[in-house]
Amino acid sequence: MPVARYFMFVGGALLALLFLIDAYSPSQAVIASHAAPAIDRNVVRIRSDQKLPERVVYDTSLPTIVPPAPKVRVAAAPQPPVAIDPTAQARVRNTFAQFVPVDVKKPEPQVQRKRKVARIRANPPIRLAQQQHFGFFGNNTW
């Protein structure tokens, strides 16, 4: 909470200084507008030495040119000879003709290893000094 309190006080002080300076300093816009002669700011003309490129005009009244269709004939694939419907026994034979047997390996039994037992030490744990934690509630040390 000390950081929030710091920002609150410093921010409030800076804002108060800003209002005080605004109240006691003369407005620069008012002084400048009375001192300068009246200028007609409605029309502003700017001339440049650089010339733009010529305009490109597209004539859309002409018809679109369509390229002629290519005169390529696609050869028809030769039709395979029509086979007589094989019997069920012939289909099964053809299926097994493409069968490739897979070598089945027997899993080897795994050898169990002996486990090591950890020894319990009798030494007490070491405690280290720690800094005090700053919290939001009740730890006002500033």
MIDOSE-1310 file (N, C-alpha, C; in nm, 2 decimals, decimal comma, always signed):
residues 142
mpva	+0,08/-0,12/+0,00/+0,00/+0,00/+0,00/+0,08/+0,13/+0,00; +0,21/+0,12/+0,05/+0,29/+0,24/+0,05/+0,31/+0,30/-0,09; +0,32/+0,21/-0,19/+0,35/+0,26/-0,33/+0,22/+0,33/-0,38; +0,11/+0,28/-0,35/-0,02/+0,34/-0,39/-0,03/+0,48/-0,33
ryfm	+0,00/+0,48/-0,20/-0,01/+0,61/-0,12/+0,09/+0,71/-0,18; +0,21/+0,67/-0,22/+0,31/+0,76/-0,28/+0,25/+0,82/-0,41; +0,20/+0,73/-0,50/+0,15/+0,78/-0,62/+0,03/+0,88/-0,60; -0,05/+0,85/-0,50/-0,17/+0,93/-0,47/-0,12/+1,07/-0,43
fvgg	-0,02/+1,08/-0,33/+0,02/+1,21/-0,28/+0,10/+1,29/-0,39; +0,19/+1,22/-0,46/+0,28/+1,29/-0,56/+0,19/+1,33/-0,68; +0,10/+1,24/-0,72/+0,01/+1,28/-0,83/-0,08/+1,39/-0,80; -0,13/+1,39/-0,68/-0,22/+1,50/-0,64/-0,14/+1,63/-0,63
alla	-0,02/+1,63/-0,58/+0,06/+1,75/-0,57/+0,09/+1,80/-0,71; +0,13/+1,72/-0,81/+0,16/+1,76/-0,94/+0,03/+1,82/-1,01; -0,08/+1,76/-0,99/-0,21/+1,81/-1,04/-0,24/+1,95/-0,99; -0,22/+1,96/-0,86/-0,24/+2,10/-0,80/-0,15/+2,20/-0,85
llfl	-0,02/+2,17/-0,87/+0,07/+2,26/-0,93/+0,03/+2,30/-1,08; -0,02/+2,20/-1,15/-0,06/+2,23/-1,29/-0,18/+2,33/-1,29; -0,27/+2,31/-1,20/-0,39/+2,40/-1,19/-0,34/+2,54/-1,15; -0,24/+2,55/-1,05/-0,19/+2,68/-1,01/-0,12/+2,75/-1,12
iday	-0,04/+2,68/-1,20/+0,04/+2,74/-1,31/-0,06/+2,79/-1,42; -0,17/+2,71/-1,44/-0,26/+2,75/-1,54/-0,34/+2,88/-1,50; -0,37/+2,89/-1,37/-0,45/+3,00/-1,32/-0,36/+3,13/-1,32; -0,23/+3,12/-1,29/-0,15/+3,25/-1,28/-0,08/+3,28/-1,41
spsq	-0,07/+3,20/-1,51/+0,01/+3,23/-1,63/-0,09/+3,28/-1,73; -0,05/+3,38/-1,81/-0,14/+3,43/-1,92/-0,15/+3,33/-2,03; -0,27/+3,33/-2,10/-0,29/+3,24/-2,20/-0,22/+3,29/-2,33; -0,13/+3,20/-2,39/-0,05/+3,24/-2,50/-0,14/+3,25/-2,63
avia	-0,25/+3,18/-2,64/-0,33/+3,19/-2,76/-0,40/+3,32/-2,77; -0,44/+3,38/-2,65/-0,51/+3,50/-2,65/-0,41/+3,62/-2,69; -0,29/+3,61/-2,64/-0,19/+3,72/-2,67/-0,15/+3,71/-2,82; -0,13/+3,59/-2,87/-0,09/+3,58/-3,01/-0,20/+3,62/-3,11
shaa	-0,32/+3,60/-3,07/-0,43/+3,63/-3,17/-0,45/+3,79/-3,17; -0,43/+3,86/-3,07/-0,44/+4,00/-3,07/-0,32/+4,07/-3,13; -0,21/+4,02/-3,12/-0,09/+4,08/-3,17/-0,07/+4,07/-3,32; -0,11/+3,96/-3,37/-0,09/+3,93/-3,52/-0,20/+4,00/-3,60
paid	-0,16/+4,04/-3,72/-0,27/+4,10/-3,81/-0,36/+3,99/-3,86; -0,48/+4,03/-3,90/-0,57/+3,93/-3,95/-0,53/+3,87/-4,08; -0,53/+3,74/-4,09/-0,49/+3,66/-4,21/-0,62/+3,59/-4,25; -0,64/+3,59/-4,38/-0,75/+3,52/-4,43/-0,71/+3,37/-4,45
rnvv	-0,76/+3,28/-4,36/-0,71/+3,15/-4,36/-0,81/+3,05/-4,43; -0,91/+3,11/-4,50/-1,01/+3,03/-4,57/-0,95/+2,96/-4,69; -0,86/+3,03/-4,76/-0,81/+2,97/-4,88/-0,66/+2,96/-4,87; -0,61/+2,84/-4,88/-0,47/+2,81/-4,87/-0,43/+2,74/-5,00
rirs	-0,34/+2,80/-5,08/-0,29/+2,74/-5,21/-0,15/+2,70/-5,19; -0,12/+2,58/-5,24/+0,02/+2,53/-5,23/+0,06/+2,49/-5,37; +0,18/+2,54/-5,41/+0,23/+2,51/-5,54/+0,36/+2,42/-5,52; +0,38/+2,33/-5,61/+0,49/+2,24/-5,60/+0,57/+2,24/-5,73
dqkl	+0,70/+2,22/-5,73/+0,78/+2,21/-5,85/+0,77/+2,07/-5,91; +0,73/+1,98/-5,83/+0,73/+1,84/-5,88/+0,60/+1,82/-5,96; +0,62/+1,75/-6,08/+0,50/+1,72/-6,16/+0,46/+1,58/-6,15; +0,33/+1,55/-6,15/+0,28/+1,42/-6,14/+0,30/+1,35/-6,27
perv	+0,30/+1,21/-6,27/+0,31/+1,14/-6,40/+0,17/+1,16/-6,47; +0,18/+1,13/-6,60/+0,06/+1,14/-6,68/-0,05/+1,04/-6,64; -0,17/+1,08/-6,66/-0,28/+0,99/-6,62/-0,29/+0,87/-6,72; -0,33/+0,76/-6,66/-0,35/+0,64/-6,74/-0,50/+0,62/-6,76
vydt	-0,54/+0,62/-6,89/-0,68/+0,61/-6,92/-0,71/+0,47/-6,98; -0,80/+0,40/-6,92/-0,85/+0,27/-6,97/-0,97/+0,29/-7,05; -0,97/+0,24/-7,17/-1,08/+0,24/-7,26/-1,16/+0,12/-7,24; -1,28/+0,13/-7,17/-1,36/+0,01/-7,15/-1,47/-0,01/-7,25
slpt	-1,47/+0,07/-7,35/-1,57/+0,05/-7,45/-1,54/-0,06/-7,55; -1,41/-0,09/-7,57/-1,37/-0,20/-7,66/-1,40/-0,34/-7,60; -1,43/-0,44/-7,69/-1,46/-0,57/-7,63/-1,34/-0,64/-7,58; -1,36/-0,73/-7,49/-1,25/-0,80/-7,43/-1,19/-0,90/-7,53
ivpp	-1,06/-0,91/-7,54/-1,00/-1,00/-7,63/-0,99/-1,14/-7,56; -1,05/-1,24/-7,63/-1,05/-1,37/-7,57/-0,96/-1,46/-7,66; -0,86/-1,53/-7,60/-0,77/-1,61/-7,68/-0,85/-1,73/-7,74; -0,81/-1,78/-7,86/-0,88/-1,89/-7,91/-0,85/-2,02/-7,83
apkv	-0,95/-2,11/-7,83/-0,94/-2,23/-7,76/-0,83/-2,32/-7,82; -0,75/-2,39/-7,74/-0,64/-2,47/-7,80/-0,70/-2,59/-7,88; -0,64/-2,63/-7,98/-0,68/-2,74/-8,06/-0,60/-2,86/-8,03; -0,63/-2,91/-7,91/-0,56/-3,03/-7,86/-0,66/-3,14/-7,84
rvaa	-0,63/-3,26/-7,89/-0,73/-3,37/-7,87/-0,67/-3,46/-7,76; -0,75/-3,50/-7,67/-0,71/-3,59/-7,57/-0,74/-3,73/-7,61; -0,64/-3,81/-7,61/-0,66/-3,95/-7,65/-0,73/-4,03/-7,54; -0,83/-4,10/-7,58/-0,90/-4,18/-7,48/-0,82/-4,30/-7,44
apqp	-0,83/-4,33/-7,31/-0,75/-4,44/-7,25/-0,81/-4,57/-7,31; -0,72/-4,67/-7,34/-0,77/-4,79/-7,39/-0,85/-4,87/-7,28; -0,96/-4,92/-7,32/-1,05/-4,99/-7,23/-0,99/-5,13/-7,19; -0,98/-5,16/-7,07/-0,93/-5,30/-7,03/-1,03/-5,40/-7,08
pvai	-0,98/-5,52/-7,11/-1,07/-5,62/-7,15/-1,16/-5,66/-7,04; -1,29/-5,68/-7,07/-1,39/-5,71/-6,97/-1,36/-5,86/-6,92; -1,35/-5,87/-6,79/-1,32/-6,00/-6,74/-1,45/-6,06/-6,69; -1,45/-6,19/-6,70/-1,57/-6,26/-6,65/-1,57/-6,26/-6,50
dpta	-1,68/-6,24/-6,43/-1,69/-6,24/-6,29/-1,64/-6,36/-6,23; -1,53/-6,35/-6,15/-1,47/-6,48/-6,09/-1,56/-6,53/-5,98; -1,54/-6,65/-5,96/-1,62/-6,72/-5,85/-1,56/-6,67/-5,71; -1,64/-6,70/-5,61/-1,60/-6,66/-5,48/-1,47/-6,73/-5,44
qarv	-1,45/-6,86/-5,48/-1,33/-6,93/-5,45/-1,21/-6,86/-5,52; -1,22/-6,82/-5,64/-1,11/-6,75/-5,71/-1,08/-6,62/-5,65; -1,18/-6,54/-5,60/-1,15/-6,42/-5,53/-1,07/-6,44/-5,40; -1,11/-6,54/-5,33/-1,04/-6,57/-5,20/-0,89/-6,61/-5,23
rntf	-0,87/-6,69/-5,34/-0,74/-6,73/-5,38/-0,65/-6,61/-5,42; -0,71/-6,51/-5,49/-0,64/-6,39/-5,53/-0,61/-6,31/-5,41; -0,70/-6,30/-5,31/-0,67/-6,22/-5,19/-0,55/-6,28/-5,12; -0,55/-6,41/-5,10/-0,43/-6,47/-5,03/-0,31/-6,48/-5,11
aqfv	-0,31/-6,45/-5,24/-0,19/-6,45/-5,32/-0,11/-6,32/-5,29; -0,18/-6,22/-5,25/-0,11/-6,09/-5,21/-0,08/-6,08/-5,07; -0,11/-6,18/-4,99/-0,09/-6,18/-4,84/+0,06/-6,20/-4,82; +0,12/-6,12/-4,73/+0,26/-6,13/-4,69/+0,25/-6,16/-4,54
pvdv	+0,31/-6,28/-4,49/+0,30/-6,31/-4,35/+0,40/-6,22/-4,27; +0,36/-6,19/-4,15/+0,44/-6,11/-4,06/+0,50/-6,20/-3,96; +0,64/-6,18/-3,94/+0,70/-6,26/-3,84/+0,66/-6,22/-3,70; +0,60/-6,31/-3,62/+0,56/-6,27/-3,49/+0,67/-6,31/-3,39
kkpe	+0,71/-6,20/-3,31/+0,81/-6,22/-3,21/+0,75/-6,24/-3,08; +0,80/-6,33/-3,00/+0,75/-6,34/-2,86/+0,82/-6,24/-2,77; +0,74/-6,17/-2,69/+0,81/-6,08/-2,60/+0,89/-6,14/-2,50; +1,01/-6,09/-2,47/+1,10/-6,15/-2,38/+1,06/-6,10/-2,24
pqvq	+1,07/-6,18/-2,14/+1,04/-6,14/-2,01/+1,14/-6,04/-1,95; +1,10/-5,94/-1,89/+1,19/-5,84/-1,83/+1,24/-5,89/-1,70; +1,37/-5,86/-1,68/+1,44/-5,90/-1,56/+1,42/-5,78/-1,46; +1,37/-5,81/-1,34/+1,34/-5,71/-1,25/+1,47/-5,68/-1,17
rkrk	+1,50/-5,55/-1,16/+1,62/-5,51/-1,09/+1,59/-5,49/-0,94; +1,70/-5,50/-0,87/+1,68/-5,48/-0,72/+1,68/-5,33/-0,70; +1,59/-5,29/-0,61/+1,58/-5,14/-0,58/+1,67/-5,11/-0,47; +1,72/-4,99/-0,47/+1,80/-4,94/-0,37/+1,71/-4,86/-0,27
vari	+1,74/-4,88/-0,14/+1,66/-4,82/-0,04/+1,74/-4,70/+0,01; +1,68/-4,58/+0,01/+1,74/-4,46/+0,06/+1,75/-4,46/+0,21; +1,86/-4,41/+0,26/+1,88/-4,40/+0,41/+1,83/-4,27/+0,46; +1,77/-4,27/+0,57/+1,71/-4,15/+0,63/+1,82/-4,09/+0,72
ranp	+1,84/-3,96/+0,70/+1,94/-3,89/+0,78/+1,88/-3,83/+0,90; +1,95/-3,83/+1,00/+1,89/-3,78/+1,13/+1,92/-3,63/+1,15; +1,99/-3,56/+1,06/+2,02/-3,42/+1,07/+1,89/-3,34/+1,06; +1,87/-3,24/+1,15/+1,76/-3,15/+1,14/+1,77/-3,05/+1,02
pirl	+1,66/-3,01/+0,96/+1,67/-2,91/+0,85/+1,73/-2,78/+0,90; +1,79/-2,71/+0,81/+1,85/-2,58/+0,84/+1,75/-2,47/+0,81; +1,73/-2,38/+0,90/+1,64/-2,27/+0,88/+1,72/-2,14/+0,84; +1,68/-2,07/+0,74/+1,75/-1,95/+0,70/+1,67/-1,83/+0,74
aqqq	+1,73/-1,72/+0,75/+1,66/-1,59/+0,79/+1,60/-1,54/+0,66; +1,47/-1,49/+0,67/+1,40/-1,43/+0,56/+1,36/-1,29/+0,59; +1,34/-1,21/+0,49/+1,29/-1,07/+0,51/+1,14/-1,08/+0,53; +1,10/-0,97/+0,60/+0,95/-0,96/+0,62/+0,88/-0,93/+0,50
hfgf	+0,77/-1,00/+0,47/+0,69/-0,97/+0,35/+0,60/-0,85/+0,38; +0,59/-0,77/+0,27/+0,50/-0,65/+0,28/+0,37/-0,69/+0,22; +0,26/-0,67/+0,29/+0,13/-0,71/+0,24/+0,04/-0,59/+0,23; -0,08/-0,61/+0,19/-0,18/-0,50/+0,18/-0,25/-0,46/+0,31
fgnn	-0,26/-0,56/+0,40/-0,33/-0,54/+0,52/-0,25/-0,55/+0,65; -0,23/-0,45/+0,72/-0,17/-0,46/+0,85/-0,02/-0,45/+0,86; +0,05/-0,45/+0,76/+0,20/-0,44/+0,76/+0,25/-0,30/+0,73; +0,21/-0,21/+0,82/+0,26/-0,07/+0,80/+0,39/-0,05/+0,86
tw	+0,50/-0,06/+0,79/+0,63/-0,05/+0,84/+0,70/+0,08/+0,80; +0,63/+0,16/+0,72/+0,68/+0,29/+0,68/+0,63/+0,40/+0,76
